[in-house]
């Protein structure tokens, strides 16, 4: 798995711009490497490939204590060569692509990049595990979160929201719901323009963009009480205290695109579980201190 920006980030996986390709029934389900350990459908130790019928899935790996993962979107499957092609996506953007090969005689999937062999553990993938690993509902637009720094034992399964009539409403609202921390308009960093948002009782996100010398800088703020969290290996650049709670800022440098991405994580359950994500190419307009300042500017919604 490519080490892209997965470390302790709240990434809302809204509907991707790239349409997923439905896959054959014999490829659907949970695939795992030898010696892997599970808790139900959830990988705890080893590596797993999750593939659903709509072509949405994830690579997820763990060491028995921490896990990390990345969303994949199947773009094609060639039944003649048994090669499945996929995109790795983040914030709805394609970050990389790859292939795996299915061997029907052994009911196994091989990854040519790292020579891993995945055996078929289950031929079905439930909506529960789909939510738990941070994927949107099948054929839906509910945004789920992944990639924050909690261990598997701290993951709380989402409660039913069937009685909440606005859970699927991503339309405009005058303000987020009580209990969240929100960034007031006067605290938005100079030059940034809001390009998207959604508010529900359980999720709150804001998306901003700024152009500097023809290069786009993206700023994303996300908060949820039912996010799913995974670790990864990007670099921790600063720990800080806010309201007596320790937060972290991570950085990732993409040598291919020359992007630098900062990710601030601050967890104050139940609702104030926050990630602030900023990516810039290749300007050095902002640093981790700017993300901390944004957090400190956020106000309680009452």
VOBA-1610 file (N, C-alpha, C; in pm, whole numbers, padded with zeros to 5 digits, always signed):
BEGIN
Unk+00084-00119+00000Unk+00000+00000+00000Unk+00087+00124+00000Unk+00059+00217-00084Unk+00138+00339-00091Unk+00116+00421+00035Unk+00224+00475+00093Unk+00211+00554+00213Unk+00167+00695+00176Unk+00039+00712+00155Unk-00011+00846+00128Unk-00068+00901+00256Unk-00130+01015+00248Unk-00171+01087+00366Unk-00288+01019+00434Unk-00254+00932+00531Unk-00357+00859+00604Unk-00345+00881+00753Unk-00242+00947+00798Unk-00216+00949+00940Unk-00313+01039+01012Unk-00385+00979+01102Unk-00467+01053+01196Unk-00540+01168+01133Unk-00611+01144+01025Unk-00687+01249+00959Unk-00832+01210+00959Unk-00917+01304+00984Unk-01059+01280+00964Unk-01088+01310+00820Unk-01106+01208+00740Unk-01129+01227+00597Unk-01271+01187+00566Unk-01353+01281+00524Unk-01489+01250+00487Unk-01489+01203+00342Unk-01536+01080+00322Unk-01531+01020+00190Unk-01664+01041+00121Unk-01689+01163+00078Unk-01810+01190+00003Unk-01801+01123-00133Unk-01910+01121-00206Unk-01914+01051-00333Unk-01799+01093-00422Unk-01724+00998-00469Unk-01605+01026-00549Unk-01644+01068-00690Unk-01560+01151-00748Unk-01587+01197-00884Unk-01569+01086-00986Unk-01493+00983-00950Unk-01471+00871-01040Unk-01573+00763-01012Unk-01650+00725-01111Unk-01753+00624-01093Unk-01689+00488-01073Unk-01736+00414-00973Unk-01685+00281-00948Unk-01747+00182-01046Unk-01669+00077-01076Unk-01714-00027-01169Unk-01763-00147-01087Unk-01889-00189-01104Unk-01935-00309-01034Unk-01846-00428-01066Unk-01829-00517-00970Unk-01738-00629-00988Unk-01814-00761-00984Unk-01757-00868-01040Unk-01823-00998-01040Unk-01845-01051-00898Unk-01947-01132-00877Unk-01977-01183-00743Unk-01861-01260-00680Unk-01780-01329-00761Unk-01672-01409-00704Unk-01557-01324-00650Unk-01559-01192-00675Unk-01456-01104-00620Unk-01506-01026-00498Unk-01634-01035-00470Unk-01694-00958-00361Unk-01657-01021-00227Unk-01635-00936-00128Unk-01615-00986+00007Unk-01488-00938+00073Unk-01438-01018+00165Unk-01321-00983+00245Unk-01208-01079+00211Unk-01095-01023+00171Unk-00976-01099+00134Unk-00867-01066+00235Unk-00789-01168+00273Unk-00692-01145+00380Unk-00563-01223+00357Unk-00454-01170+00408Unk-00325-01238+00401Unk-00317-01345+00510Unk-00226-01438+00494Unk-00210-01548+00589Unk-00173-01500+00728Unk-00233-01562+00830Unk-00202-01529+00968Unk-00273-01406+01021Unk-00361-01348+00943Unk-00433-01228+00987Unk-00530-01262+01100Unk-00555-01163+01184Unk-00648-01180+01295Unk-00762-01080+01281Unk-00882-01127+01310Unk-01002-01046+01292Unk-01082-01038+01422Unk-01160-00934+01434Unk-01265-00923+01534Unk-01394-00908+01456Unk-01463-01020+01437Unk-01577-01019+01346Unk-01527-01000+01204Unk-01577-00898+01136Unk-01533-00866+01000Unk-01416-00769+00999Unk-01379-00717+01114Unk-01277-00612+01121Unk-01137-00671+01138Unk-01047-00633+01048Unk-00908-00677+01057Unk-00841-00610+01177Unk-00772-00689+01259Unk-00698-00636+01372Unk-00547-00648+01351Unk-00507-00759+01285Unk-00365-00782+01262Unk-00348-00848+01126Unk-00256-00796+01047Unk-00237-00845+00911Unk-00292-00746+00810Unk-00324-00797+00691Unk-00373-00710+00583Unk-00502-00768+00526Unk-00592-00678+00490Unk-00719-00721+00432Unk-00756-00629+00316Unk-00820-00689+00217Unk-00877-00616+00105Unk-01028-00635+00111Unk-01101-00525+00125Unk-01246-00528+00129Unk-01298-00483-00008Unk-01386-00563-00069Unk-01445-00529-00198Unk-01595-00552-00194Unk-01672-00449-00228Unk-01818-00463-00230Unk-01868-00468-00374Unk-01995-00503-00390Unk-02050-00526-00523Unk-02048-00403-00612Unk-02050-00282-00552Unk-02051-00159-00630Unk-01912-00112-00669Unk-01808-00192-00637Unk-01672-00155-00674Unk-01604-00062-00577Unk-01667-00036-00462Unk-01605+00045-00358Unk-01545-00049-00255Unk-01427-00015-00205Unk-01363-00100-00106Unk-01250-00029-00035Unk-01164-00108+00028Unk-01052-00048+00102Unk-00944-00152+00126Unk-00820-00104+00130Unk-00709-00181+00185Unk-00696-00139+00331Unk-00694-00234+00422Unk-00680-00204+00564Unk-00579-00300+00624Unk-00490-00247+00706Unk-00389-00330+00771Unk-00373-00293+00916Unk-00330-00389+00998Unk-00311-00363+01139Unk-00198-00446+01197Unk-00149-00403+01314Unk-00042-00475+01382Unk-00088-00537+01514Unk-00220-00544+01534Unk-00274-00596+01658Unk-00309-00488+01757Unk-00258-00368+01733Unk-00287-00254+01821Unk-00348-00139+01744Unk-00283-00101+01635Unk-00329+00010+01552Unk-00360-00041+01412Unk-00449+00027+01342Unk-00482-00009+01205Unk-00480+00116+01119Unk-00464+00097+00987Unk-00472+00207+00892Unk-00537+00155+00766Unk-00590+00245+00687Unk-00657+00201+00566Unk-00671+00312+00465Unk-00709+00273+00344Unk-00732+00370+00238Unk-00845+00320+00148Unk-00929+00410+00105Unk-01043+00379+00020Unk-00995+00351-00123Unk-01057+00251-00187Unk-01028+00223-00327Unk-01156+00225-00408Unk-01143+00258-00534Unk-01255+00259-00628Unk-01214+00175-00748Unk-01284+00065-00771Unk-01253-00021-00886Unk-01293+00051-01015Unk-01201+00061-01108Unk-01228+00129-01235Unk-01250+00032-01351Unk-01197-00091-01339Unk-01221-00189-01445Unk-01184-00328-01396Unk-01245-00428-01461Unk-01207-00567-01438Unk-01207-00639-01572Unk-01095-00701-01605Unk-01080-00772-01731Unk-01096-00922-01706Unk-01208-00981-01747Unk-01231-01124-01720Unk-01136-01216-01796Unk-01073-01166-01900Unk-00978-01248-01976Unk-00846-01264-01902Unk-00800-01153-01841Unk-00672-01157-01769Unk-00691-01164-01618Unk-00816-01146-01573Unk-00848-01144-01429Unk-00777-01032-01355Unk-00749-00923-01428Unk-00683-00807-01366Unk-00788-00704-01326Unk-00782-00664-01201Unk-00871-00561-01148Unk-00790-00434-01130Unk-00838-00325-01188Unk-00771-00195-01179Unk-00849-00105-01084Unk-00778-00030-01002Unk-00846+00053-00902Unk-00773+00185-00883Unk-00845+00282-00827Unk-00788+00410-00785Unk-00786+00417-00633Unk-00682+00478-00578Unk-00677+00514-00437Unk-00726+00657-00425Unk-00826+00679-00341Unk-00887+00811-00336Unk-00881+00871-00196Unk-00882+01003-00195Unk-00876+01080-00072Unk-00947+01212-00097Unk-01046+01245-00012Unk-01128+01363-00033Unk-01192+01364-00171Unk-01226+01245-00223Unk-01288+01237-00354Unk-01190+01257-00469Unk-01061+01272-00439Unk-00961+01293-00543Unk-00875+01167-00558Unk-00843+01134-00681Unk-00758+01019-00708Unk-00613+01053-00675Unk-00554+00976-00583Unk-00416+00999-00543Unk-00318+00906-00613Unk-00364+00788-00650Unk-00279+00690-00718Unk-00370+00581-00773Unk-00313+00492-00852Unk-00390+00379-00902Unk-00304+00254-00898Unk-00368+00139-00914Unk-00295+00014-00907Unk-00376-00100-00964Unk-00321-00219-00957Unk-00388-00338-01007Unk-00365-00454-00911Unk-00457-00547-00912Unk-00438-00677-00848Unk-00489-00782-00946Unk-00443-00905-00929Unk-00480-01014-01021Unk-00551-01125-00944Unk-00663-01168-00996Unk-00741-01275-00934Unk-00700-01409-00995Unk-00674-01507-00909Unk-00643-01643-00953Unk-00761-01733-00917Unk-00849-01763-01015Unk-00969-01842-00983Unk-00937-01984-00937Unk-00826-02041-00979Unk-00792-02177-00940Unk-00759-02187-00792Unk-00710-02079-00733Unk-00673-02078-00592Unk-00763-01987-00509Unk-00861-01924-00576Unk-00950-01828-00512Unk-00867-01729-00429Unk-00771-01668-00497Unk-00679-01576-00431Unk-00660-01453-00518Unk-00623-01344-00453Unk-00591-01219-00522Unk-00446-01185-00491Unk-00370-01151-00595Unk-00229-01119-00581Unk-00207-00970-00609Unk-00125-00910-00525Unk-00085-00771-00545Unk+00055-00768-00603Unk+00074-00730-00730Unk+00207-00733-00790Unk+00304-00633-00730Unk+00250-00528-00669Unk+00338-00423-00617Unk+00417-00470-00496Unk+00350-00544-00406Unk+00418-00587-00285Unk+00419-00739-00268Unk+00375-00812-00373Unk+00376-00959-00373Unk+00291-01020-00261Unk+00190-00949-00219Unk+00101-01003-00117Unk-00006-01090-00182Unk-00044-01194-00108Unk-00146-01285-00155Unk-00264-01279-00058Unk-00382-01251-00110Unk-00502-01240-00030Unk-00594-01359-00059Unk-00631-01432+00046Unk-00725-01542+00032Unk-00865-01495+00067Unk-00964-01561+00009Unk-01103-01523+00029Unk-01148-01566+00168Unk-01176-01473+00253Unk-01225-01503+00388Unk-01377-01508+00392Unk-01440-01417+00318Unk-01586-01408+00317Unk-01631-01356+00182Unk-01744-01407+00133Unk-01794-01361+00003Unk-01902-01256+00016Unk-01908-01194+00134Unk-02004-01086+00156Unk-01937-00980+00242Unk-01982-00857+00224Unk-01930-00744+00300Unk-02050-00667+00354Unk-02069-00669+00485Unk-02189-00610+00543Unk-02181-00458+00546Unk-02298-00395+00561Unk-02301-00250+00575Unk-02235-00206+00705Unk-02236-00293+00806Unk-02172-00258+00933Unk-02023-00240+00915Unk-01957-00338+00849Unk-01813-00324+00829Unk-01784-00212+00730Unk-01874-00192+00636Unk-01855-00082+00540Unk-01850+00052+00614Unk-01941+00070+00708Unk-01937+00193+00788Unk-01814+00197+00876Unk-01780+00082+00936Unk-01670+00079+01032Unk-01535+00114+00971Unk-01515+00082+00842Unk-01387+00115+00780Unk-01393+00247+00704Unk-01503+00321+00724Unk-01507+00458+00674Unk-01560+00476+00535Unk-01638+00381+00483Unk-01690+00393+00346Unk-01834+00443+00348Unk-01869+00516+00243Unk-02007+00563+00229Unk-02102+00445+00211Unk-02228+00465+00244Unk-02326+00360+00224Unk-02339+00328+00076Unk-02369+00205+00048Unk-02382+00161-00091Unk-02492+00242-00160Unk-02456+00301-00274Unk-02548+00381-00354Unk-02603+00500-00278Unk-02531+00543-00176Unk-02576+00658-00098Unk-02473+00768-00100Unk-02502+00876-00030Unk-02408+00988-00024Unk-02373+01024+00119Unk-02408+00936+00216Unk-02370+00964+00354Unk-02220+00966+00367Unk-02169+01072+00426Unk-02024+01083+00442Unk-01980+01016+00571Unk-01881+00929+00558Unk-01822+00866+00675Unk-01676+00909+00684Unk-01622+00899+00807Unk-01487+00948+00829Unk-01393+00835+00861Unk-01265+00854+00828Unk-01163+00760+00865Unk-01033+00833+00894Unk-00937+00758+00942Unk-00800+00807+00955Unk-00779+00909+01066Unk-00831+00879+01185Unk-00792+00957+01302Unk-00717+00865+01398Unk-00652+00922+01494Unk-00565+00843+01580Unk-00629+00780+01701Unk-00719+00685+01684Unk-00768+00603+01794Unk-00732+00458+01769Unk-00708+00386+01877Unk-00680+00243+01863Unk-00811+00169+01838Unk-00805+00045+01786Unk-00928-00029+01759Unk-01018-00043+01881Unk-00961-00055+02003Unk-01043-00071+02121Unk-01124+00054+02153Unk-01084+00168+02096Unk-01156+00292+02121Unk-01263+00322+02017Unk-01269+00240+01913Unk-01367+00265+01808Unk-01507+00235+01861Unk-01596+00329+01849Unk-01734+00314+01892Unk-01820+00291+01770Unk-01898+00185+01772Unk-01985+00159+01659Unk-02093+00265+01653Unk-02130+00312+01533Unk-02233+00414+01521Unk-02368+00361+01564Unk-02445+00447+01627Unk-02581+00411+01665Unk-02675+00437+01549Unk-02791+00376+01556Unk-02888+00392+01448Unk-02937+00536+01441Unk-02950+00588+01321Unk-03002+00723+01301Unk-03126+00720+01214Unk-03194+00604+01213Unk-03310+00591+01126Unk-03419+00690+01161Unk-03423+00731+01292Unk-03527+00823+01335Unk-03491+00968+01310Unk-03372+00992+01260Unk-03326+01129+01237Unk-03357+01168+01092Unk-03459+01251+01068Unk-03499+01282+00931Unk-03400+01367+00854Unk-03304+01430+00923Unk-03208+01516+00852Unk-03071+01450+00839Unk-03059+01325+00881Unk-02927+01261+00876Unk-02871+01262+00734Unk-02957+01248+00634Unk-02913+01247+00496Unk-02926+01384+00428Unk-02956+01485+00507Unk-02977+01618+00449Unk-02847+01696+00453Unk-02786+01715+00338Unk-02661+01790+00331Unk-02684+01930+00275Unk-02805+01977+00288Unk-02836+02111+00238Unk-02789+02219+00333Unk-02814+02343+00294Unk-02768+02459+00371Unk-02840+02465+00505Unk-02768+02505+00609Unk-02825+02530+00740Unk-02765+02661+00790Unk-02836+02732+00876Unk-02782+02858+00926Unk-02660+02839+01015Unk-02650+02724+01081Unk-02535+02697+01168Unk-02530+02549+01199Unk-02416+02500+01245Unk-02409+02360+01287Unk-02498+02336+01410Unk-02515+02210+01447Unk-02597+02175+01559Unk-02524+02198+01691Unk-02597+02217+01800Unk-02533+02237+01931Unk-02440+02122+01967Unk-02331+02159+02035Unk-02234+02060+02079Unk-02107+02061+01998Unk-02112+02110+01874Unk-01993+02117+01791Unk-01912+02242+01823Unk-01785+02239+01783Unk-01706+02361+01773Unk-01716+02408+01629Unk-01742+02534+01607Unk-01758+02586+01471Unk-01666+02705+01450Unk-01621+02720+01326Unk-01534+02833+01291Unk-01622+02951+01250Unk-01621+03060+01327Unk-01703+03176+01289Unk-01648+03242+01163Unk-01734+03307+01084Unk-01689+03367+00958Unk-01570+03462+00975Unk-01568+03537+01085Unk-01460+03634+01103Unk-01327+03568+01134Unk-01328+03438+01167Unk-01204+03368+01198Unk-01148+03289+01081Unk-01219+03289+00968Unk-01168+03218+00849Unk-01040+03288+00803Unk-00932+03215+00781Unk-00807+03278+00739Unk-00824+03364+00615Unk-00754+03474+00611Unk-00767+03571+00502Unk-00740+03506+00367Unk-00826+03537+00269Unk-00807+03491+00133Unk-00880+03363+00099Unk-00930+03290+00200Unk-00999+03164+00174Unk-01147+03188+00144Unk-01197+03114+00046Unk-01337+03121+00005Unk-01403+02987+00033Unk-01519+02991+00097Unk-01591+02866+00124Unk-01644+02808-00008Unk-01617+02680-00031Unk-01660+02614-00153Unk-01753+02496-00126Unk-01774+02464+00002Unk-01865+02354+00033Unk-01880+02335+00181Unk-01993+02280+00222Unk-02016+02247+00362Unk-02134+02152+00373Unk-02142+02082+00485Unk-02268+02016+00522Unk-02276+02007+00673Unk-02400+02015+00722Unk-02427+02005+00864Unk-02534+01900+00887Unk-02509+01807+00976Unk-02614+01718+01026Unk-02597+01712+01177Unk-02681+01635+01243Unk-02669+01624+01388Unk-02540+01555+01430Unk-02480+01480+01339Unk-02363+01401+01376Unk-02237+01438+01297Unk-02249+01524+01198Unk-02134+01558+01116Unk-02138+01706+01079Unk-02020+01762+01068Unk-02007+01904+01034Unk-01877+01919+00956Unk-01884+01965+00832Unk-01763+01986+00754Unk-01770+02120+00681Unk-01653+02180+00664Unk-01639+02303+00587Unk-01520+02287+00494Unk-01534+02333+00370Unk-01428+02326+00270Unk-01400+02466+00217Unk-01272+02505+00220Unk-01230+02636+00172Unk-01118+02620+00069Unk-01105+02719-00017Unk-00998+02720-00118Unk-00941+02862-00128Unk-00810+02869-00153Unk-00744+02996-00179Unk-00643+02975-00290Unk-00631+03073-00380Unk-00533+03067-00487Unk-00416+03159-00453Unk-00293+03107-00464Unk-00172+03184-00441Unk-00077+03156-00556Unk-00048+03258-00636Unk+00042+03244-00752Unk-00003+03131-00844Unk-00134+03123-00863Unk-00188+03022-00953Unk-00197+02883-00894Unk-00159+02866-00769Unk-00164+02736-00703Unk-00276+02737-00600Unk-00349+02624-00595Unk-00463+02616-00504Unk-00420+02562-00368Unk-00471+02626-00265Unk-00453+02580-00128Unk-00590+02537-00076Unk-00602+02414-00028Unk-00728+02361+00023Unk-00723+02355+00174Unk-00833+02397+00236Unk-00849+02391+00380Unk-00980+02320+00409Unk-00975+02212+00487Unk-01093+02134+00519Unk-01102+02118+00670Unk-01219+02143+00724Unk-01245+02124+00867Unk-01357+02022+00880Unk-01334+01919+00960Unk-01433+01813+00972Unk-01447+01773+01118Unk-01571+01742+01157Unk-01601+01711+01296Unk-01717+01612+01298Unk-01707+01509+01382Unk-01811+01407+01384Unk-01805+01331+01514Unk-01920+01286+01563Unk-01921+01205+01684Unk-01923+01056+01652Unk-01930+01020+01523Unk-01932+00877+01488Unk-01829+00844+01380Unk-01718+00918+01381Unk-01612+00893+01284Unk-01539+00764+01318Unk-01474+00708+01215Unk-01390+00591+01233Unk-01244+00633+01219Unk-01158+00579+01300Unk-01024+00631+01313Unk-00919+00525+01287Unk-00816+00563+01212Unk-00705+00472+01183Unk-00574+00548+01194Unk-00468+00476+01231Unk-00333+00534+01230Unk-00267+00517+01094Unk-00157+00591+01072Unk-00062+00557+00966Unk+00072+00617+01000Unk+00160+00621+00903Unk+00300+00649+00932Unk+00348+00787+00889Unk+00261+00882+00859Unk+00312+01013+00825Unk+00369+01079+00949Unk+00440+01188+00928Unk+00528+01242+01031Unk+00454+01331+01130Unk+00471+01302+01258Unk+00419+01388+01363Unk+00514+01506+01379Unk+00463+01628+01360Unk+00549+01745+01367Unk+00527+01828+01492Unk+00410+01813+01557Unk+00387+01892+01678Unk+00273+01832+01759Unk+00292+01828+01890Unk+00183+01803+01983Unk+00152+01933+02055Unk+00027+01952+02094Unk-00014+02076+02158Unk-00125+02047+02257Unk-00151+02142+02343Unk-00260+02131+02440Unk-00365+02239+02408Unk-00489+02198+02406Unk-00600+02292+02391Unk-00712+02247+02483Unk-00757+02334+02570Unk-00857+02303+02671Unk-00815+02182+02755Unk-00685+02169+02777Unk-00633+02061+02859Unk-00622+01927+02789Unk-00655+01921+02658Unk-00653+01797+02582Unk-00540+01803+02479Unk-00463+01696+02471Unk-00351+01692+02377Unk-00399+01666+02235Unk-00349+01745+02142Unk-00375+01724+02000Unk-00243+01704+01926Unk-00254+01663+01801Unk-00136+01637+01719Unk-00152+01702+01582Unk-00038+01739+01523Unk-00035+01784+01383Unk+00064+01695+01309Unk+00018+01639+01198Unk+00100+01551+01114Unk+00127+01621+00980Unk+00233+01581+00913Unk+00266+01638+00783Unk+00299+01525+00687Unk+00265+01547+00561Unk+00300+01453+00455Unk+00346+01532+00333Unk+00459+01493+00275Unk+00512+01557+00156Unk+00498+01460+00039Unk+00421+01499-00060Unk+00403+01418-00179Unk+00507+01461-00282Unk+00611+01380-00299Unk+00720+01418-00388Unk+00677+01423-00534Unk+00576+01344-00569Unk+00529+01341-00707Unk+00454+01469-00744Unk+00365+01511-00658Unk+00283+01630-00687Unk+00338+01757-00626Unk+00440+01743-00538Unk+00499+01856-00466Unk+00402+01918-00366Unk+00299+01843-00329Unk+00205+01891-00229Unk+00258+01865-00089Unk+00234+01959-00001Unk+00259+01940+00142Unk+00125+01949+00213Unk+00096+01851+00294Unk-00033+01846+00363Unk-00012+01840+00513Unk-00083+01925+00584Unk-00082+01926+00730Unk-00217+01875+00779Unk-00214+01801+00890Unk-00336+01746+00947Unk-00334+01761+01097Unk-00429+01837+01147Unk-00443+01856+01291Unk-00553+01765+01342Unk-00526+01698+01454Unk-00623+01609+01516Unk-00641+01652+01661Unk-00767+01672+01700Unk-00798+01706+01840Unk-00927+01636+01876Unk-00922+01551+01978Unk-01036+01465+02012Unk-01090+01499+02149Unk-01211+01552+02152Unk-01280+01586+02275Unk-01422+01532+02266Unk-01439+01399+02283Unk-01571+01337+02267Unk-01672+01399+02365Unk-01805+01390+02334Unk-01857+01308+02225Unk-01858+01374+02087Unk-01880+01506+02079Unk-01897+01565+01945Unk-01771+01630+01892Unk-01689+01684+01981Unk-01577+01766+01934Unk-01457+01677+01901Unk-01472+01596+01797Unk-01364+01512+01744Unk-01330+01573+01608Unk-01222+01647+01604Unk-01197+01742+01496Unk-01070+01708+01420Unk-01076+01728+01288Unk-00957+01724+01203Unk-00958+01850+01116Unk-00843+01912+01108Unk-00824+02028+01019Unk-00713+01990+00922Unk-00746+01996+00793Unk-00659+01944+00687Unk-00627+02058+00592Unk-00498+02081+00567Unk-00456+02187+00474Unk-00351+02131+00380Unk-00371+02152+00249Unk-00272+02108+00151Unk-00235+02224+00062Unk-00106+02239+00033Unk-00057+02350-00049Unk+00050+02299-00145Unk+00052+02359-00264Unk+00143+02315-00371Unk+00203+02435-00442Unk+00335+02448-00440Unk+00427+02398-00339Unk+00456+02507-00238Unk+00370+02613-00242Unk+00395+02730-00157Unk+00404+02692-00010Unk+00475+02773+00067Unk+00490+02749+00210Unk+00422+02860+00288Unk+00298+02888+00246Unk+00222+02995+00309Unk+00183+02961+00453Unk+00162+02833+00480Unk+00106+02794+00609Unk+00190+02685+00674Unk+00179+02677+00807Unk+00250+02576+00885Unk+00154+02517+00987Unk+00204+02426+01069Unk+00119+02363+01170Unk+00064+02465+01269Unk+00135+02573+01291Unk+00088+02675+01386Unk-00041+02740+01337Unk-00056+02752+01205Unk-00179+02811+01152Unk-00299+02722+01179Unk-00282+02589+01171Unk-00392+02499+01199Unk-00432+02503+01346Unk-00333+02514+01434Unk-00363+02526+01577Unk-00439+02655+01604Unk-00400+02762+01536Unk-00469+02891+01553Unk-00615+02882+01507Unk-00638+02808+01398Unk-00776+02790+01350Unk-00858+02717+01456Unk-00803+02609+01513Unk-00875+02537+01618Unk-00907+02628+01734Unk-00811+02707+01777Unk-00831+02795+01892Unk-00932+02906+01863Unk-00960+02931+01733Unk-01058+03032+01695Unk-01201+02978+01688Unk-01216+02845+01698Unk-01348+02785+01686Unk-01428+02806+01815Unk-01559+02821+01800Unk-01647+02853+01912Unk-01749+02742+01932Unk-01789+02722+02057Unk-01892+02625+02088Unk-02027+02667+02030Unk-02096+02575+01967Unk-02231+02600+01918Unk-02329+02567+02032Unk-02412+02661+02063Unk-02506+02643+02176Unk-02651+02651+02126
//
